[in-house]
């Protein structure tokens, strides 16, 4: 019996054609009643970047992705227990956190925020990963 379920598996050859990578990954993993969601950025699941140069729009798309992945895993945004948010400029904190706050109003997760020198692609301004539970 499997100990976990992988959601939306992919290979980096297809998702990052501008890089010479060949890694098998997935967007989320369900282990027991816990859902671990891979860092989500401003790119939709068709590979289109939403919000070039706009951290708020990228955060909105990341949250749309997170919502969809959690639902596919049998959970939802109200069951998020931890968020980690990476931004590439400290000035992005307010627009990004205002946006994520809209999606997580009343949820009260623990949260870590980091300013990093860059993300995997130069046009990405924000990345958000979450851990959630699946209710009994």
Secondary structure as the mmCIF struct_conf table of DSSP 4:
data_model
#
loop_
_struct_conf.conf_type_id
_struct_conf.id
_struct_conf.beg_label_comp_id
_struct_conf.beg_label_asym_id
_struct_conf.beg_label_seq_id
_struct_conf.end_label_comp_id
_struct_conf.end_label_asym_id
_struct_conf.end_label_seq_id
BEND BEND1 UNK A 3 UNK A 3
STRN STRN1 UNK A 4 UNK A 11
HELX_RH_AL_P HELX_RH_AL_P1 UNK A 12 UNK A 15
TURN_TY1_P TURN_TY1_P1 UNK A 16 UNK A 18
BEND BEND2 UNK A 19 UNK A 19
STRN STRN2 UNK A 24 UNK A 31
TURN_TY1_P TURN_TY1_P2 UNK A 32 UNK A 33
STRN STRN3 UNK A 34 UNK A 40
BEND BEND3 UNK A 42 UNK A 42
STRN STRN4 UNK A 43 UNK A 43
TURN_TY1_P TURN_TY1_P3 UNK A 45 UNK A 46
BEND BEND4 UNK A 47 UNK A 47
STRN STRN5 UNK A 49 UNK A 49
BEND BEND5 UNK A 51 UNK A 51
TURN_TY1_P TURN_TY1_P4 UNK A 52 UNK A 53
HELX_RH_AL_P HELX_RH_AL_P2 UNK A 55 UNK A 73
TURN_TY1_P TURN_TY1_P5 UNK A 74 UNK A 74
HELX_RH_3T_P HELX_RH_3T_P1 UNK A 77 UNK A 79
STRN STRN6 UNK A 80 UNK A 87
BEND BEND6 UNK A 88 UNK A 89
HELX_RH_3T_P HELX_RH_3T_P2 UNK A 90 UNK A 92
HELX_RH_AL_P HELX_RH_AL_P3 UNK A 93 UNK A 103
TURN_TY1_P TURN_TY1_P6 UNK A 104 UNK A 107
STRN STRN7 UNK A 110 UNK A 115
BEND BEND7 UNK A 117 UNK A 117
BEND BEND8 UNK A 120 UNK A 121
TURN_TY1_P TURN_TY1_P7 UNK A 122 UNK A 123
STRN STRN8 UNK A 126 UNK A 133
#
